Amino acid sequence: VICAYLFNELFHCLQSYLVNYGYVPPDSLQSGRANAELHSWSKALAEMQKFHGLPQTGEFDDATIEIMKKPRCANPDKVSVKTNLKRKKRYVTVGSPWQKQLITYSINNFTPKLGKKLTHEAIDNAFKVWSSFVPLQFDKVDASQNPDIVTFFAEGFHNDNTNFDGVGGYLAHAFYPGSGIGGDTHFDGAEPWTLHQGPNKGNDLFLVAVHELGHALGLQHSPDVKAIMAPVYKYHDTKNFVLPQDDILGIQSLYGKYMILTVTRLTKRKPMTPRFWFKLFDSTKPPRRPAATQPTISSIPEPSPPKLCELSNYDAISFLRKELYIFKGKYMWRRKRGKTSFSGPLMISSFWPQLKNGVDAVYENPTSNKIVFFKDHLFWEFRGTELLPQSPRHVRHIGMQNGKVDAAVWWQRNGKTYFFKGNCGYYWRYGVGRVEEDYPRSISVWNGAPANVDAAFSGVDGSHNFTYFVKGNKYWVFNNWEIKTVKTSLSFVDDWLKCGLVQT
């Protein structure tokens, strides 16, 4: 009986770990499902073991227990189920980086375990690590100046979705780039924070800050166990710290390499010498880099916009004001009511200037008269083309985790908005300003709808009898009243775009 009790307790801990860090969806813990899906849990465990560089046994062994006991970042490992762990470049990015080179930050308080001076030194130098490899400048400002990135120490509940848990467990967490809480970085005040004290004395604040600021700049956890962006805390030599190559490649994939610009050519900055790392923690402030000047660039022709009938897939599709819109890259096409032909391509930003980088999903809620666009982990609300206050916001404001939304559709039948996300086909239901508690669920409840959809829409000519799921250039028809898919794998090109026909 005692052994069975201990096994159940350990298995419950394992389940919570896999859910908390994104390896299985939250609904897997529902009563009656956990024990019925042992095979799925074993598969998720093997995936977690692979991410942490452990033998992929799929069993709850000693090595797995040791990893679970180690202090770590509170951000999930599997923000997006599209991460490919087999690729050579193991770093993972979340999508949209900061859209400016000067980023401000504040340090709102400090840990008494280090004092104000050492707390500021550790966090300031963590920013310097990242700015050494990308063309970003970080300026520390007072909290009253509305900084881009706010850092502070807190314990337990601190007004976001992740409560701190005391000594051990979660060390810190950070939000990905964006407005509002985007970029904000929080440290658990209960942890035994140290600085330059070696691997066996507490958790080094500098190392944890470098990791968390990687999230604040757009990096997810890396499955490279040597990377600073690996999820579990690992000590590195802080006084001679060198950012691992995986992290350098990751941050440069978002912001490019640090370069000095001249009026005639682009010159790469000389490689950093190891002496920089010895001087990283000197009290003297390094001189500011000279301001970059814009290079003289000869006219480079813009690539030709895509042709609608030649597209193999679409970013988003929706009926907006009873007109059908198709979005791809930074372009869109529009079909007016009663017409069979599309106008375009048009720049999305010519209608919605804030959407310069395209969209992932869009829907219209006729009840609130709002059009909502999603891109990466942010969403914008419009009334027509007028941007509404507080936009853009992070998807965590509606209770979702980080990462992009694949498709969104408003359902007239129950007044809910459904979000589709991930190649495992889980979706969210957006109720009264939040994701409802019994979601996400598998897309299989949609009775025949495909997984990994690119777009979804409803409201053809003002009616909402059917929902259309689009994947590639095929589409599926879901009857909203019979709650089942009635047509599958039809040609979107032929039926909706009328390609090859004389259009009017």
Secondary structure by P-SEA (a helix, b strand, c coil): caaaaaaaaaaaaaaaaaaaaccccccccccccccccaaaaaaaaaaaaaaacccccccccaaaaaaaaccccccccccccccccccccccccccccccccbbbbbbccccccccaaaaaaaaaaaaaaaaccccbbbbbbcccccccbbbbccccccccccccccccccccccccccccccccccccccccccccccccccccaaaaaaaaaaaaacccccccccccccccccccccccccccaaaaaaaaaccccbbbbcccccccccccccccccccccccccccccccccccccccccccccccccccccccccccccbbbbbccccccccccccccccccccccccccccccccccccccccccbbbbbcccbbbbbccccccccccccccccccccccccbbbbbccccbbbbbbcccbbbbbbcccccccccccccccccccccccccccccccccccbbbbbccccbbbbcccccccccccccccccccccccccc
